[in-house]
Amino acid sequence: MSRIGKRPVKILEGVEVSINDSKVTAKSSSGEASFELPRGISAKLSDGNVYLEKKQISKELKALHGTSARMVRNIIADAKDGFKKVLDFKGTGYRAKVENNALALNMGYSHEITLEIPAGINVSVVKNQIAIFGVNRVNVGQFAASVRNVRPPEVYKGKGIKYESEVIKKKAGKAAQTTTGK
């Protein structure tokens, strides 16, 4: 039984929530975010809260009930405050810049890699950090993942693009191996 799914999702001040069939939409001055509810989950508005209910009892719907409640809570919070991912990059000659609604990355390849910035997402580059901000958490996370995949962090020198909170355990490499005598 999902305890998260049973709790009402509070609508934050300054956010307008509407439910159309199985689509929950949250609007505010900063933008709009929406979530399509899975089949078998319904939502209703009451007293400044959103209530999610299962139409029947099954193992699959029990799992989706709490997940759906959390997603609705996230779109309401994101519509009000937005969502931000920060990526750090490290390496000799590695550079990033935003120009013409695209992120241009020089990450040690023979050519510059250009990623088109999706609508509704703002990207800024400060020193060795790429900040990605938007109202839709899924789009921000997907774009951040595609930026990270340009040059994932490697474990020997720590070069590459990583999430700000990501911890990369470095390996010793060949030089640090001990020799065994014969």
URGIVEN-V104062 format. One record per pair of residues at least 4 apart in sequence whose ideal C-beta (glycine too) atoms are under 7 Angstrom apart, sorted by the first residue. I is the first residue (numbers start at 0). J is the second residue. If there is no record, write none. Layout:
BEGIN
i->[I | I]
j->[J | J]
END
This chain:
BEGIN
i->[0 | 1 | 1 | 1 | 1 | 2 | 3 | 3 | 3 | 4 | 4 | 4 | 4 | 4 | 6 | 7 | 7 | 7 | 8 | 8 | 8 | 8 | 8 | 8 | 9 | 9 | 10 | 10 | 10 | 10 | 10 | 10 | 11 | 11 | 11 | 13 | 13 | 13 | 14 | 14 | 14 | 14 | 14 | 15 | 16 | 16 | 16 | 16 | 16 | 17 | 18 | 18 | 18 | 18 | 19 | 21 | 21 | 22 | 22 | 23 | 23 | 23 | 23 | 23 | 23 | 23 | 24 | 24 | 25 | 25 | 25 | 25 | 25 | 26 | 26 | 27 | 27 | 29 | 29 | 29 | 30 | 30 | 30 | 31 | 31 | 32 | 32 | 32 | 32 | 32 | 33 | 34 | 34 | 34 | 36 | 36 | 36 | 37 | 37 | 39 | 39 | 39 | 39 | 40 | 40 | 40 | 40 | 40 | 40 | 41 | 41 | 42 | 42 | 42 | 43 | 44 | 45 | 49 | 51 | 51 | 51 | 51 | 53 | 53 | 55 | 56 | 57 | 58 | 59 | 60 | 62 | 63 | 64 | 65 | 66 | 67 | 68 | 69 | 70 | 71 | 72 | 73 | 73 | 74 | 75 | 76 | 77 | 77 | 77 | 77 | 77 | 78 | 81 | 81 | 81 | 82 | 82 | 82 | 83 | 83 | 83 | 84 | 84 | 84 | 84 | 84 | 85 | 85 | 85 | 86 | 86 | 86 | 86 | 86 | 86 | 86 | 86 | 86 | 87 | 87 | 87 | 87 | 88 | 88 | 88 | 88 | 88 | 88 | 89 | 89 | 89 | 89 | 89 | 90 | 90 | 90 | 90 | 92 | 92 | 93 | 93 | 93 | 94 | 95 | 95 | 95 | 95 | 95 | 96 | 96 | 97 | 97 | 97 | 97 | 98 | 100 | 101 | 101 | 101 | 101 | 102 | 102 | 102 | 102 | 103 | 103 | 104 | 104 | 104 | 105 | 106 | 106 | 106 | 107 | 108 | 112 | 114 | 114 | 116 | 116 | 117 | 117 | 119 | 119 | 119 | 119 | 120 | 120 | 120 | 120 | 120 | 121 | 121 | 122 | 122 | 123 | 124 | 129 | 131 | 131 | 131 | 133 | 133 | 135 | 136 | 137 | 138 | 139 | 140 | 141 | 142 | 143 | 144 | 146 | 147 | 147 | 147 | 147 | 149 | 150 | 150 | 151 | 151 | 152 | 152 | 152 | 152 | 152 | 153 | 153 | 154 | 154 | 154 | 154 | 155 | 155 | 155 | 157 | 157 | 161 | 161 | 171]
j->[61 | 5 | 61 | 64 | 65 | 6 | 65 | 68 | 69 | 51 | 64 | 65 | 67 | 68 | 68 | 48 | 49 | 50 | 48 | 49 | 68 | 71 | 72 | 75 | 47 | 48 | 14 | 16 | 47 | 48 | 49 | 75 | 75 | 76 | 79 | 27 | 28 | 79 | 25 | 27 | 75 | 78 | 79 | 26 | 23 | 25 | 44 | 49 | 75 | 24 | 23 | 42 | 43 | 44 | 24 | 35 | 36 | 33 | 35 | 33 | 34 | 36 | 42 | 49 | 71 | 74 | 31 | 33 | 31 | 32 | 74 | 75 | 78 | 31 | 78 | 78 | 79 | 78 | 81 | 134 | 78 | 119 | 134 | 78 | 134 | 74 | 77 | 78 | 134 | 135 | 74 | 70 | 71 | 74 | 40 | 42 | 67 | 63 | 67 | 53 | 54 | 55 | 60 | 51 | 53 | 60 | 63 | 64 | 67 | 52 | 54 | 49 | 50 | 51 | 50 | 49 | 50 | 71 | 64 | 67 | 68 | 71 | 60 | 64 | 60 | 60 | 61 | 62 | 63 | 64 | 66 | 67 | 68 | 69 | 70 | 71 | 72 | 73 | 74 | 75 | 76 | 77 | 136 | 78 | 79 | 80 | 81 | 82 | 134 | 135 | 136 | 134 | 132 | 133 | 134 | 133 | 136 | 139 | 130 | 131 | 132 | 131 | 139 | 140 | 143 | 162 | 128 | 130 | 163 | 128 | 129 | 143 | 146 | 147 | 160 | 161 | 162 | 163 | 127 | 128 | 161 | 163 | 93 | 95 | 127 | 129 | 159 | 160 | 93 | 127 | 157 | 158 | 159 | 106 | 107 | 158 | 159 | 105 | 107 | 105 | 106 | 107 | 105 | 102 | 103 | 104 | 124 | 129 | 103 | 124 | 102 | 122 | 123 | 124 | 103 | 116 | 113 | 114 | 115 | 116 | 114 | 116 | 122 | 146 | 111 | 113 | 111 | 112 | 149 | 111 | 112 | 149 | 150 | 150 | 112 | 149 | 145 | 146 | 120 | 122 | 138 | 142 | 133 | 134 | 135 | 138 | 131 | 133 | 138 | 139 | 142 | 132 | 133 | 129 | 131 | 130 | 129 | 146 | 139 | 142 | 143 | 138 | 139 | 139 | 140 | 141 | 142 | 143 | 144 | 145 | 146 | 147 | 148 | 160 | 151 | 160 | 161 | 162 | 160 | 159 | 160 | 159 | 160 | 157 | 159 | 160 | 161 | 167 | 158 | 159 | 167 | 168 | 169 | 170 | 169 | 170 | 172 | 167 | 169 | 165 | 167 | 175]
END
